[in-house]
Amino acid sequence: MKLNNYSSFLLGYFVLMVIFWAGIQLTKPTNLPINLTYSFALPNMAFLGGVFGIIISRQWGMFKSAVGKGVFFLSAGLISWGGVGGYLWSYYNFVLHQNIPYPSLSDGGFIAAVVLWAIGIFFLSKATGVQYGLKKKMGRLYLVVFPIVTLALSYYLLVTVARAGSITSGGGLFKVFFDFAYPIGDVVIITIALLVYSLSFKYLGGRFKFPVIIILLGFVAMFFGDFSFSYTTTINTYFNGSYPDLLFTVAMFLMSFGIVSFYTEKT
């Protein structure tokens, strides 16, 4: 695949972020200025990826086509995650001196992103004909079995392991709510995204195969990031720049890169 200006910028930013994260692991600081700087640099990538995506959605007519709406809402989700949730998190870090503001107002931006991503995937599913794929027995079976298995495993690790069997331990009710809301939202998105991928081969000659699979991998990384964040904050091992943040970095890069891959050269 040929890189465009948007994807080249995001790739460069991602490489720098990985080097930055590796440096934190080598020096092993926790909740020092270098950690907080990383937590500020992360939402920048999501925000810029969202801005690029909205620009690209105009090539698809934005709200005039299913693809345009899909790209727009996926991009809006990135802006919500980075420009609202991420920047509010940094505000708590730098101004209010709270290293781990969870739960907090920043979760409003993060949870809104999940909703916007779900809407975006829904419109992409309309573009690729998922509704027809669901008429098949295997499609309907997958739609039921995959979420149940994934959520059962999440419940086991978040409640049985991390909370010693008590769902209300390890944080207040708001933390419990977000601990499960994020993974559940991710699983719903991944379920639909997998169906979109399986049908994207037939849409426009498989033109969207690469962008869709990259976005799908981004949501998979997001699930593991959300799950790891919930788990480490429950057992009190999370810090800014720890491994859940690397998973978030990978997720934001893959989603942004996949979205800007919908860019088409002007003829």
N, C-alpha and C positions, 0 to 999 in steps of 0.2 A: 504493500500500500504506500502511495506517495504522501509524504507529510505536507500539510499546509502550514501557513504561518501560525495559526492557532495551536495546532497539535505540536509543532516544533517548540513553541514557547512553553507549553505545559510539560513536555518531556524534559526540557532543560530544568524547569522549576522542580520537577519531581526528583531528578537526579541530585540536585542540591539539597533537597529535603532529606533524602536517604543518607547522604553524607553527613548532614547536620545531626540526624538521629543517631548514626553510628558514633559520632563524636561524643554525644551525650552518654552512650553506653560505655565508652572507653574511660571517660572521666568519672562516671557514676555520680553526678550531682543529682539531688532530688529537691525540686521546688526552689531552685535558685534562679537568678535572672535568666540564665541560658535556657532553662526549662520553660520559663514563661515566654521567652522569645519564640521558642519552637511552637508553643501553643497558639501564638499569634500568627506565625507564618503559615500554619496549616489552613485556617479558614480563608486566608488570602487566595490560595489555589482554588478552593471551592467557589469563592465569590467570582474570581476572574473567569473560571470555567463556565459559570452560569451566565455571565455577561456575554461571553463569546457565543454561547449556545443560543441566547435570545437573538443575537444578531443573525446567526445562521438560520434560525427558524423563519426569518423573513424571506429567505430563499424558497421556502416551502409554503409561502402564503400565510404563515403564522396561524391564525385562527380559521383560515379558509380551507385547510386540508387536515386530515387525521395525522399525517406525519408532522406537519407544522405545529399542530397543537401538542403532539407528543413531545417534540423537541423543546417547545416553549415551557411546558410544565416540568419536564425533567430539569431544565435549566433554572427555572424559578425555585425548584427544590434545592439546588446547589446554592443559590443566593440566600435562601432562607437558612440553610445549614451554616454557611460560612459568614454571610453578611449580617445575620441576626444572632443566631445561636453562638457561633464562634467568636464574634466580636464582643458580645455580652459576656461570654466566658472570660475573655481577655480583660474586659472592664473590671470584673470581679477580681481578677489576678492582680492587675497593676494599680487600680485605684482603691478598691476596697480591701485589698491584701488578703483575699480568700483564695488559697491555692487550689482547692477542689470544690467549687460552688455547685454541688449536686445534692439534691435538686435545687434549681433556682430559675430565675426568669429566662435564662439562656435555653432552658429546655423547651420553652415556647417556640423558639426558632427551630430547634432540632426536631420536635414532634411535627411541626407544620411541614418540614421538609419531607418527612415520611409520607404525609398525605399528598403533597404535591407530586412526589415521585410516583405514587400509586396512580394518580390521575394521568400522569404522563405515560406510564406503561399501559394503562387502559386504552389510551388513544392509539398507541403503537399497535396494540392487539387488534383494534378495529381495522387498522391499515393492513395488517397481515392476515386477517381472517381467522382469528382464534375461535370465534363463535362456531365456525364450521368444524374446526378441529375437536371441539368439545362434543360434537355429535358422535364421535367415535368412542367406543367402550374404554380403550386404553387411556384416552385423554381425560375422560371423566374419573377413571380410577386413580390416575396420577394426581388429579386436582384434589382428591380426598386424602390419599395415603401419604403423600409427601409432607403436607403441613402437619398432619397428626404425628408422624414419626419425629420430625424435627422439633416440634414444640414439646413432645414428651421428653426428649433428650434434654432440651433446655430447662424444663421444669426440674428434672432430676438433678442437674448440675447446679442450678441456681437455688433450689430449695433443699433438696436432700443433702447435697454436698456442702454448698456455701453457707446455708442457714441451719444446718443440722436438723432438717425436717420441719422447721417452724417458718412459715411464710412471712410472719411479721417481724422476725428478728433480723438484725443486720441493717436497720434503718427504719425510718418512719413510713407512713402509708404512701406518701408521695414518691418516695424512693422505690418502694415495692411496685407502685403503678408503672413508673417509667422503666424499671428493670425488666418488666414483661412487655410493656407497650412497644418498645423499640424492636426487640427480636420478633415479636408477633407481626409487626408491620413489615419488617424485612422479609419474613417468610412468605407473606402474602404477595409481596412484590416479586420475589424470586420465583414463586410458583407461576405467576402470570408471565414473567420474563422468559422462563424456560419454554413455555408454550409459544411465545412470540418468536423465539429463536428457531424452534422446530418448524415453524411455518414461514419464516423469513426467506427460506431458500426459494419459495415459489413466487415471492412478491418482487416485482421488477427484476426478474431473472436472478434472484439471490443477491441483489445489490446491497441489501442491508445486513447481510450475514455477518460481516466483520464488526460494524458499529454495535449491533445488537449483542453479540457475544461478549464484547468488551464491557458494555454497560452491565450485562448479566454478571460477569465476573466482579464488577465493581460492587454490585449489590450483595454478592456472596461475601466479599471482603468486609462489607459494611455489617453484615449479620455477625460475623466473627468479631468485628470491632466492637459493636454494641454489646454483644454477649460478654466479651472479655472485660469491657469497661464495667458492666454491671457486676461481674464476678469479682474483679479486683477491688472495686470500691466497697463491696460487701465484706471482703476479708481484710480490708485496709492495707492493700499493697500497691494501690494505684498512685502514680505521681505523673505530673506533666512530662511528657517525653518517654513514658514507659511503653511497653510493647503494644497496648491497645491503640496508642496514638500512631504507631507505625501502620497498623491495620487501617485506621481512619485515613492516613495519608495515601495508602495504596487504593483505598476505596474512592476517595475524592479524585485521585488522578485517573483511575480507570473510567469512572463515570464521566468526568469532564472530557477525557480523550475520546471516549465512545461517542459522546454527543457532538463534539466538533468534527467527528469523522463523517457526519451528515453533510458537511460542507461540499458544495459542488462548484467546480471551476466555471467561471462565466465564459460563455461562448459568443 
